[in-house]
């Protein structure tokens, strides 16, 4: 699992640099080159910066981190993770050497420091930091909503639910699981379980 996480982080960093048009030489395998990717425009707005003195809506930050592919944990130990404890947000960006601890005073960013994952002790103070996507397979909210609406139309047309009994799509309790698989040029394949 640690090796796959390292591979994912390396791919995410390379994609991030390509999206930002940074000069680089990319050396890769044929298998890695042939893996499906989203179009460049899907990646362009998948980042955020947190700065000292900035006003933050904690719920919006949590939603954005989730959308960027970060995993919420009790304690941040690895890249791509975040945690929230009261007015403290710990985030380990995939392209950072150390994680960041953001301390809020109400909604204002009062303090930002790096911290050690082993001891969880705060270290150096910073003015701001950049967060990019944590997984290469991020699907925009608009694309997800469009796919869900299409699936609901299919359910209604066939009077069938993918998870339980016929007609249950009319209920607010109807649940169906969708796995979004991005392919080249942004085509989206939905698989049902």
MARBA-3410 file (N, C-alpha, C, O; in Angstrom, 1 decimal):
193
0.8,-1.2,0.0,0.0,0.0,0.0,0.9,1.3,0.0,0.5,2.2,-0.7 ~ 2.0,1.2,0.8,2.9,2.4,0.8,3.5,2.7,-0.6,3.7,3.8,-1.0 ~ 3.9,1.6,-1.3,4.5,1.7,-2.6,3.5,2.3,-3.6,3.8,3.1,-4.4 ~ 2.2,1.8,-3.5,1.2,2.4,-4.5,0.9,3.8,-4.2,0.7,4.6,-5.1 ~ 1.0,4.2,-2.9,0.8,5.6,-2.5,1.9,6.4,-3.0,1.7,7.6,-3.5
3.1,5.9,-2.9,4.3,6.7,-3.5,4.2,6.8,-5.0,4.5,7.9,-5.5 ~ 3.8,5.8,-5.7,3.6,5.8,-7.1,2.5,6.8,-7.5,2.7,7.6,-8.4 ~ 1.4,6.8,-6.7,0.3,7.8,-7.0,0.9,9.2,-6.8,0.6,10.1,-7.6 ~ 1.6,9.4,-5.7,2.1,10.8,-5.4,3.1,11.3,-6.5,3.0,12.4,-6.9 ~ 3.9,10.4,-7.0,4.8,10.7,-8.1,4.1,11.1,-9.3,4.4,12.1,-10.0
3.0,10.3,-9.6,2.2,10.6,-10.8,1.5,11.9,-10.7,1.4,12.7,-11.6 ~ 0.9,12.2,-9.5,0.2,13.4,-9.2,1.2,14.6,-9.4,0.8,15.6,-9.9 ~ 2.4,14.5,-8.8,3.3,15.6,-8.9,3.7,15.9,-10.4,3.8,17.0,-10.8 ~ 3.9,14.8,-11.2,4.2,15.0,-12.6,3.1,15.6,-13.3,3.3,16.6,-14.1 ~ 1.8,15.2,-13.1,0.7,15.8,-13.7,0.5,17.2,-13.3,0.2,18.1,-14.2
0.7,17.5,-12.1,0.6,18.9,-11.6,1.6,19.8,-12.3,1.2,20.9,-12.7 ~ 2.8,19.4,-12.5,3.8,20.2,-13.2,3.5,20.3,-14.6,3.7,21.4,-15.2 ~ 3.0,19.3,-15.3,2.5,19.4,-16.7,1.4,20.4,-16.8,1.4,21.1,-17.8 ~ 0.4,20.3,-15.9,-0.7,21.2,-15.9,-0.3,22.7,-15.8,-0.8,23.6,-16.4 ~ 0.7,22.9,-14.9,1.2,24.2,-14.6,2.2,24.7,-15.7,2.8,25.8,-15.6
2.4,23.9,-16.7,3.3,24.2,-17.8,4.8,24.4,-17.4,5.5,25.3,-17.9 ~ 5.2,23.7,-16.3,6.5,23.8,-15.8,7.5,23.0,-16.7,7.1,21.9,-17.2 ~ 8.6,23.6,-17.0,9.6,22.9,-17.8,10.1,21.7,-17.1,10.5,21.8,-15.9 ~ 10.1,20.6,-17.8,10.5,19.3,-17.2,10.8,18.3,-18.2,10.3,18.3,-19.3 ~ 11.6,17.3,-17.9,11.8,16.1,-18.7,11.1,15.0,-18.0,11.4,14.7,-16.8
10.2,14.4,-18.7,9.4,13.3,-18.1,9.9,12.0,-18.6,9.8,11.7,-19.8 ~ 10.3,11.1,-17.7,10.7,9.8,-18.1,9.7,8.8,-17.5,9.5,8.9,-16.3 ~ 9.2,8.0,-18.3,8.1,7.1,-17.8,8.2,5.7,-18.6,8.9,5.6,-19.5 ~ 7.4,4.8,-18.1,7.2,3.5,-18.8,6.1,3.6,-19.8,5.3,4.5,-19.8 ~ 6.1,2.7,-20.7,5.0,2.6,-21.7,3.6,2.4,-21.0,2.6,3.0,-21.3
3.7,1.5,-20.0,2.4,1.2,-19.2,1.9,2.4,-18.6,0.7,2.7,-18.6 ~ 2.8,3.2,-17.9,2.3,4.4,-17.3,1.8,5.4,-18.3,0.9,6.2,-18.0 ~ 2.5,5.5,-19.4,2.0,6.5,-20.5,0.7,6.1,-21.0,-0.1,7.0,-21.4 ~ 0.3,4.8,-21.1,-0.9,4.4,-21.6,-2.1,4.4,-20.6,-3.2,4.1,-21.0 ~ -1.8,4.7,-19.4,-2.9,4.8,-18.4,-3.8,6.0,-18.7,-3.3,7.0,-19.0
-5.1,5.8,-18.6,-6.1,6.8,-18.9,-5.9,8.0,-17.9,-5.5,7.9,-16.8 ~ -6.1,9.2,-18.5,-6.0,10.5,-17.7,-7.2,11.4,-18.1,-7.8,11.2,-19.2 ~ -7.5,12.3,-17.3,-8.5,13.3,-17.6,-7.9,14.3,-18.5,-6.6,14.5,-18.6 ~ -8.7,15.1,-19.2,-8.2,16.2,-20.0,-7.5,17.3,-19.1,-7.9,17.4,-17.9 ~ -6.6,18.0,-19.6,-5.9,19.0,-18.8,-6.8,20.0,-18.1,-6.5,20.4,-17.0
-7.9,20.4,-18.8,-8.8,21.4,-18.2,-9.4,20.9,-16.9,-9.8,21.7,-16.1 ~ -9.6,19.6,-16.8,-10.2,19.1,-15.6,-9.3,19.3,-14.4,-9.7,19.4,-13.2 ~ -7.9,19.3,-14.6,-7.0,19.4,-13.5,-6.7,20.9,-13.2,-6.2,21.2,-12.1 ~ -7.0,21.8,-14.1,-6.5,23.2,-13.9,-7.0,23.9,-12.7,-6.3,24.7,-12.1 ~ -8.2,23.6,-12.2,-8.7,24.3,-11.0,-8.7,23.4,-9.8,-9.4,23.7,-8.8
-7.9,22.4,-9.8,-7.9,21.5,-8.7,-6.7,21.8,-7.8,-5.8,21.0,-7.6 ~ -6.8,23.0,-7.2,-5.8,23.4,-6.2,-6.4,24.5,-5.3,-7.4,25.0,-5.6 ~ -5.6,24.8,-4.3,-6.0,25.9,-3.4,-4.8,26.3,-2.6,-3.9,25.6,-2.4 ~ -4.8,27.6,-2.2,-3.8,28.1,-1.3,-4.4,28.6,0.0,-5.5,29.2,0.0 ~ -3.8,28.3,1.1,-4.2,28.7,2.4,-3.2,29.7,2.9,-2.0,29.4,2.9
-3.6,30.9,3.3,-2.7,32.0,3.7,-3.0,32.5,5.1,-4.2,32.5,5.5 ~ -2.0,33.0,5.8,-2.2,33.6,7.1,-3.1,34.8,7.0,-3.0,35.6,6.0 ~ -4.1,34.9,7.9,-5.0,36.0,7.9,-6.2,35.8,7.0,-7.2,36.6,7.1 ~ -6.3,34.8,6.2,-7.4,34.5,5.3,-8.6,34.0,6.1,-8.4,33.4,7.1 ~ -9.8,34.4,5.6,-11.0,33.9,6.2,-11.4,32.5,5.5,-11.4,32.5,4.3
-11.6,31.5,6.3,-11.9,30.2,5.8,-13.3,29.7,6.3,-13.5,29.8,7.5 ~ -14.0,29.1,5.5,-15.2,28.4,5.9,-14.8,26.9,6.0,-14.5,26.3,5.0 ~ -14.8,26.4,7.3,-14.2,25.1,7.5,-14.9,24.0,6.7,-14.3,23.1,6.2 ~ -16.3,24.1,6.6,-17.0,23.1,5.8,-16.6,23.1,4.4,-16.5,22.1,3.7 ~ -16.4,24.3,3.8,-16.0,24.4,2.4,-14.6,23.8,2.2,-14.3,23.2,1.2
-13.7,24.0,3.2,-12.3,23.5,3.1,-12.4,22.0,3.1,-11.7,21.3,2.3 ~ -13.2,21.4,4.0,-13.3,20.0,4.1,-13.9,19.4,2.7,-13.4,18.4,2.2 ~ -14.9,20.0,2.2,-15.5,19.6,0.9,-14.4,19.7,-0.2,-14.3,18.8,-1.1 ~ -13.7,20.8,-0.2,-12.7,21.0,-1.3,-11.6,19.9,-1.2,-11.1,19.4,-2.2 ~ -11.1,19.7,0.1,-10.1,18.7,0.2,-10.6,17.3,-0.2,-9.8,16.5,-0.8
-11.8,17.0,0.1,-12.4,15.7,-0.3,-12.4,15.7,-1.8,-12.1,14.6,-2.4 ~ -12.9,16.7,-2.4,-12.9,16.8,-3.9,-11.5,16.7,-4.5,-11.4,16.1,-5.6 ~ -10.5,17.2,-3.9,-9.2,17.1,-4.4,-8.6,15.7,-4.2,-7.4,15.4,-4.6 ~ -9.3,14.8,-3.5,-8.9,13.4,-3.3,-8.2,13.1,-2.0,-7.6,12.1,-1.8 ~ -8.2,14.1,-1.1,-7.6,13.9,0.2,-8.4,13.0,1.1,-9.7,13.0,1.0
-7.8,12.2,1.9,-8.5,11.3,2.8,-8.5,11.9,4.2,-7.5,12.3,4.8 ~ -9.7,11.9,4.8,-9.8,12.4,6.2,-9.4,11.3,7.2,-10.0,10.2,7.2 ~ -8.5,11.7,8.1,-8.0,10.7,9.1,-8.1,11.4,10.5,-8.2,12.6,10.6 ~ -7.9,10.5,11.5,-7.8,11.1,12.9,-6.5,11.8,13.1,-6.5,12.8,13.7 ~ -5.4,11.2,12.5,-4.1,11.8,12.6,-3.4,11.7,11.3,-3.5,10.7,10.6
-2.8,12.8,10.8,-2.2,12.8,9.5,-0.8,12.2,9.7,0.1,12.7,10.4 ~ -0.6,11.2,8.9,0.7,10.5,8.9,1.4,10.4,7.5,2.6,10.1,7.4 ~ 0.6,10.6,6.4,1.1,10.5,5.1,0.6,11.5,4.1,-0.4,12.2,4.4 ~ 1.2,11.7,3.0,0.8,12.6,2.0,-0.6,12.2,1.5,-1.0,11.0,1.4 ~ -1.4,13.2,1.2,-2.8,13.0,0.7,-3.8,12.8,1.9,-5.0,12.4,1.6
-3.4,13.1,3.1,-4.3,13.0,4.2,-4.6,14.4,4.9,-3.8,15.3,4.7 ~ -5.7,14.5,5.5,-6.0,15.7,6.3,-6.8,15.3,7.6,-7.5,14.2,7.6 ~ -6.8,16.1,8.6,-7.6,15.9,9.8,-8.1,17.2,10.3,-7.5,18.3,10.1 ~ -9.2,17.1,11.0,-9.8,18.3,11.6,-10.1,18.1,13.1,-10.8,17.1,13.4 ~ -9.6,18.9,13.9,-9.8,18.8,15.4,-10.2,20.2,15.8,-9.3,21.0,16.1
-11.5,20.5,16.0,-11.9,21.8,16.4,-11.5,22.8,15.4,-11.9,22.7,14.2 ~ -10.7,23.8,15.8,-10.2,24.9,14.9,-8.9,24.6,14.3,-8.2,25.5,13.9 ~ -8.4,23.3,14.3,-7.1,23.0,13.8,-7.3,22.0,12.6,-8.0,21.0,12.7 ~ -6.7,22.4,11.5,-6.7,21.5,10.3,-5.3,21.1,10.0,-4.4,22.0,9.8 ~ -5.0,19.8,9.9,-3.7,19.3,9.5,-3.9,18.8,8.1,-4.8,18.0,7.8
-3.0,19.2,7.2,-3.0,18.8,5.8,-1.6,18.4,5.3,-0.7,19.1,5.6 ~ -1.5,17.3,4.6,-0.2,16.9,4.0,-0.4,16.9,2.5,-0.8,15.8,1.9 ~ -0.1,18.0,1.9,-0.1,18.0,0.4,0.8,17.0,-0.3,1.9,16.7,0.3 ~ 0.4,16.5,-1.4,1.1,15.5,-2.1,2.5,15.9,-2.6,3.4,15.1,-2.7 ~ 2.6,17.2,-2.8,3.9,17.8,-3.3,4.7,18.5,-2.2,5.7,19.1,-2.6
4.4,18.3,-1.0,5.1,18.9,0.1,6.0,18.0,0.8,5.8,16.7,0.8 ~ 7.1,18.5,1.4,8.0,17.7,2.1,7.5,17.4,3.6,7.8,16.3,4.1 ~ 6.7,18.3,4.1,6.2,18.2,5.4,4.7,18.6,5.4,4.3,19.4,4.6 ~ 3.9,18.1,6.4,2.5,18.5,6.5,2.4,19.9,7.1,3.4,20.4,7.7 ~ 1.2,20.5,7.0,1.0,21.8,7.6,-0.2,21.7,8.6,-1.1,21.0,8.4
0.0,22.5,9.6,-1.1,22.7,10.6,-1.6,24.1,10.6,-0.9,25.1,10.8 ~ -2.9,24.2,10.3,-3.6,25.5,10.2,-4.4,25.7,11.4,-5.3,24.9,11.8 ~ -4.2,26.8,12.2,-4.9,27.1,13.4,-5.8,28.2,13.1,-5.4,29.3,12.6 ~ -7.1,28.0,13.3,-8.1,29.0,13.1,-8.5,29.8,14.4,-8.6,29.1,15.4 ~ -8.8,31.0,14.2,-9.4,31.8,15.3,-10.7,32.3,14.8,-10.8,33.2,14.0
-11.7,31.5,15.1,-13.0,31.7,14.5,-12.9,31.2,13.1,-12.8,30.0,12.8 ~ -13.0,32.1,12.1,-12.9,31.7,10.7,-11.6,32.2,10.1,-11.3,32.0,8.9 ~ -10.8,32.9,10.8,-9.5,33.5,10.3,-8.4,32.6,10.6,-8.2,32.0,11.7 ~ -7.5,32.4,9.6,-6.3,31.6,9.7,-5.3,32.4,10.6,-4.8,33.5,10.2 ~ -5.1,31.9,11.8,-4.4,32.6,12.8,-2.9,32.2,12.8,-2.0,33.0,13.1
-2.6,30.9,12.4,-1.3,30.4,12.4,-1.2,29.3,11.4,-2.1,28.5,11.3 ~ 0.0,29.2,10.7,0.3,28.0,9.9,1.7,27.6,10.2,2.6,28.4,10.1 ~ 1.8,26.3,10.5,3.1,25.8,10.8,3.3,24.4,10.2,2.3,23.7,10.0 ~ 4.5,24.0,9.9,4.8,22.6,9.5,4.8,21.8,10.8,4.9,22.4,11.9 ~ 4.7,20.5,10.6,4.8,19.6,11.8,5.4,18.3,11.4,5.4,17.9,10.3
5.9,17.6,12.4,6.5,16.3,12.3,5.4,15.2,12.4,4.6,15.2,13.4 ~ 5.3,14.3,11.4,4.3,13.3,11.5,4.5,12.3,12.6,3.5,11.7,13.1 ~ 5.7,12.1,13.0,6.0,11.1,14.0,5.7,11.6,15.4,5.1,10.9,16.2 ~ 6.1,12.8,15.7,5.8,13.4,17.1,4.6,14.2,17.1,4.0,14.5,18.2 ~ 4.0,14.6,15.9,2.9,15.5,15.8,3.2,16.9,16.4,2.2,17.7,16.6
4.4,17.2,16.6,4.8,18.6,17.2,5.0,19.6,16.1,5.6,19.3,15.0 ~ 4.4,20.8,16.3,4.5,21.9,15.3,6.0,22.3,15.3,6.7,22.2,16.2 ~ 6.4,22.8,14.1,7.7,23.2,13.8,7.8,24.7,13.3,7.6,25.6,14.1 ~ 8.1,24.9,12.1,8.3,26.2,11.5,7.0,26.9,11.1,6.1,26.2,10.6 ~ 7.0,28.2,11.3,5.8,29.0,10.9,6.0,29.4,9.4,7.1,29.7,9.0
4.9,29.3,8.7,4.9,29.7,7.3,3.8,30.7,7.0,2.9,30.8,7.8 ~ 3.9,31.5,5.9,2.9,32.5,5.6,1.7,31.9,4.8,0.6,32.3,5.0 ~ 2.0,30.9,4.0,1.0,30.3,3.2,1.5,29.0,2.6,2.7,28.7,2.7 ~ 0.6,28.2,2.0,1.1,27.0,1.3,0.0,26.6,0.3,-1.1,27.0,0.4 ~ 0.5,25.8,-0.7,-0.3,25.4,-1.8,-0.7,24.0,-1.7,0.1,23.1,-1.3
-1.9,23.7,-2.1,-2.5,22.3,-2.1,-3.0,22.0,-3.5,-3.8,22.7,-4.0 ~ -2.4,20.9,-4.0,-2.9,20.4,-5.3,-3.6,19.1,-5.1,-3.7,18.6,-4.0 ~ -4.2,18.6,-6.2,-5.0,17.4,-6.1,-4.1,16.2,-5.6,-2.9,16.2,-5.8 ~ -4.8,15.3,-4.9,-4.1,14.2,-4.3,-4.2,12.8,-5.1,-3.5,11.9,-4.8 ~ -5.1,12.8,-6.1,-5.2,11.7,-6.9,-5.4,12.1,-8.3,-5.9,13.2,-8.6
-4.9,11.3,-9.3,-5.0,11.7,-10.7,-6.4,11.5,-11.2,-6.7,12.0,-12.3 ~ -7.3,10.8,-10.5,-8.6,10.5,-11.0,-9.7,11.3,-10.3,-10.6,10.8,-9.6 ~ -9.6,12.6,-10.4,-10.5,13.5,-9.8,-11.6,13.9,-10.9,-11.3,14.2,-12.0 ~ -12.9,13.8,-10.5,-14.0,14.1,-11.4,-14.6,15.3,-10.8,-15.0,15.4,-9.6 ~ -14.9,16.3,-11.7,-15.5,17.5,-11.3,-16.9,17.3,-10.7,-17.6,16.3,-11.1
-17.4,18.2,-9.9,-18.7,18.1,-9.3,-19.8,18.2,-10.5,-20.8,17.5,-10.4 ~ -19.5,19.0,-11.5,-20.4,19.1,-12.6,-20.6,17.8,-13.3,-21.7,17.4,-13.7 ~ -19.4,17.1,-13.6,-19.5,15.8,-14.3,-20.2,14.8,-13.4,-21.0,14.0,-14.0 ~ -19.9,14.8,-12.1,-20.6,13.8,-11.2,-22.1,14.0,-11.3,-22.9,13.1,-11.4 ~ -22.5,15.3,-11.1,-23.9,15.6,-11.1,-24.6,15.3,-12.4,-25.7,14.7,-12.4
-23.9,15.5,-13.5,-24.5,15.2,-14.8,-24.7,13.7,-15.0,-25.7,13.2,-15.5 ~ -23.7,12.9,-14.5,-23.7,11.4,-14.6,-24.9,10.9,-13.7,-25.6,10.0,-14.1 ~ -25.0,11.5,-12.5,-26.1,11.0,-11.6,-27.4,11.3,-12.2,-28.3,10.5,-12.1 ~ -27.6,12.5,-12.8,-28.9,12.8,-13.4,-29.2,11.9,-14.6,-30.3,11.5,-14.7 ~ -28.2,11.6,-15.4,-28.4,10.6,-16.5,-28.8,9.2,-15.9,-29.7,8.6,-16.5
-28.2,8.8,-14.8,-28.5,7.5,-14.2,-29.9,7.5,-13.7,-30.6,6.5,-13.8 ~ -30.3,8.6,-13.1,-31.7,8.7,-12.6,-32.7,8.6,-13.7,-33.7,8.0,-13.6 ~ -32.4,9.3,-14.8,-33.2,9.2,-16.0,-33.3,7.8,-16.5,-34.4,7.3,-16.9 ~ -32.2,7.1,-16.5,-32.2,5.7,-17.0,-33.1,4.9,-16.0,-33.8,4.0,-16.5 ~ -32.9,5.1,-14.7,-33.7,4.3,-13.7,-35.2,4.6,-14.0,-36.0,3.6,-13.9
-35.6,5.8,-14.1,-37.0,6.1,-14.3,-37.5,5.6,-15.6,-38.6,5.1,-15.7 ~ -36.7,5.6,-16.7,-37.1,5.1,-18.0,-37.4,3.6,-17.9,-38.4,3.1,-18.4 ~ -36.5,2.9,-17.2,-36.7,1.4,-17.1,-37.5,1.0,-15.8,-37.7,-0.2,-15.6 ~ -37.9,2.0,-15.0,-38.5,1.7,-13.8,-37.8,0.7,-13.0,-38.3,-0.3,-12.5 ~ -36.5,0.9,-12.8,-35.6,-0.1,-12.2,-34.5,0.7,-11.4,-34.0,1.7,-11.8
-34.2,0.1,-10.3,-33.1,0.6,-9.4,-32.0,-0.3,-9.5,-32.2,-1.6,-9.5 ~ -30.8,0.2,-9.5,-29.6,-0.7,-9.6,-29.2,-1.3,-8.3,-28.3,-2.2,-8.2 ~ -29.9,-1.0,-7.2,-29.5,-1.5,-5.9,-30.5,-2.3,-5.2,-30.2,-3.2,-4.4 ~ -31.8,-2.1,-5.5,-32.8,-2.8,-4.7,-34.0,-3.0,-5.6,-33.9,-3.5,-6.7 ~ -35.2,-2.8,-5.1,-36.4,-3.2,-5.7,-36.9,-2.2,-6.8,-36.6,-1.0,-6.7
-37.7,-2.7,-7.8,-38.2,-1.8,-8.8,-39.0,-0.6,-8.1,-39.8,-0.9,-7.2 ~ -38.8,0.5,-8.7,-39.6,1.7,-8.2,-39.0,2.4,-7.0,-39.5,3.5,-6.6 ~ -37.9,1.9,-6.4,-37.4,2.5,-5.2,-36.7,3.8,-5.5,-36.4,4.6,-4.6 ~ -36.4,4.1,-6.8,-35.7,5.3,-7.2,-36.5,6.5,-6.8,-36.0,7.6,-6.7 ~ -37.8,6.3,-6.6,-38.7,7.4,-6.2,-38.5,7.8,-4.8,-39.0,8.9,-4.4
-37.9,7.0,-4.0,-37.7,7.2,-2.6,-36.4,8.0,-2.4,-35.4,7.8,-3.1 ~ -36.4,8.8,-1.3,-35.1,9.5,-1.0,-34.1,8.6,-0.4,-32.9,8.9,-0.3 ~ -34.6,7.4,0.0,-33.7,6.4,0.6,-32.9,5.5,-0.4,-32.1,4.7,0.0 ~ -33.3,5.7,-1.7,-32.7,4.9,-2.7,-31.2,5.2,-2.8,-30.8,6.3,-2.9 ~ -30.4,4.2,-2.7,-28.9,4.3,-2.8,-28.4,3.5,-3.9,-28.8,2.3,-4.0
-27.5,4.0,-4.8,-26.8,3.2,-5.7,-25.4,3.6,-5.7,-25.1,4.8,-5.6 ~ -24.5,2.7,-5.9,-23.0,2.9,-5.9,-22.5,3.1,-7.3,-22.8,2.2,-8.2 ~ -21.8,4.1,-7.6,-21.3,4.4,-8.9,-19.8,4.5,-8.8,-19.3,5.2,-7.9 ~ -19.1,3.8,-9.6,-17.6,4.0,-9.7,-17.3,4.8,-11.0,-17.6,4.3,-12.1 ~ -16.8,6.0,-10.8,-16.4,6.8,-12.0,-15.0,6.4,-12.5,-14.1,6.4,-11.7
-14.9,6.0,-13.7,-13.6,5.7,-14.3,-13.3,6.6,-15.4,-13.9,6.5,-16.5 ~ -12.4,7.6,-15.3,-12.1,8.5,-16.3,-11.2,7.9,-17.4,-10.3,7.1,-17.1 ~ -11.5,8.2,-18.6,-10.7,7.7,-19.8,-10.2,8.9,-20.6,-10.6,10.1,-20.3 ~ -9.3,8.7,-21.5,-8.8,9.8,-22.3,-9.9,10.6,-22.9,-11.0,10.2,-23.1 ~ -9.6,11.9,-23.1,-10.6,12.9,-23.6,-11.8,13.1,-22.6,-12.8,13.7,-23.0
-11.7,12.7,-21.4,-12.7,13.0,-20.4,-13.9,12.1,-20.5,-14.9,12.4,-19.9 ~ -13.9,11.0,-21.4,-15.1,10.2,-21.4,-15.3,9.5,-20.1,-14.3,9.2,-19.4 ~ -16.5,9.3,-19.7,-16.8,8.7,-18.3,-17.5,7.4,-18.4,-18.5,7.4,-19.1 ~ -17.0,6.4,-17.8,-17.7,5.1,-17.8,-18.2,4.9,-16.4,-17.4,5.0,-15.4 ~ -19.5,4.6,-16.3,-20.0,4.3,-14.9,-20.3,2.8,-14.8,-20.8,2.2,-15.7
-19.8,2.3,-13.7,-20.0,0.8,-13.5,-20.9,0.7,-12.3,-20.8,1.5,-11.3 ~ -21.7,-0.3,-12.3,-22.7,-0.5,-11.2,-22.4,-1.7,-10.5,-22.0,-2.7,-11.0 ~ -22.6,-1.7,-9.2,-22.4,-2.9,-8.3,-23.7,-3.4,-7.8,-23.7,-4.4,-7.0
END
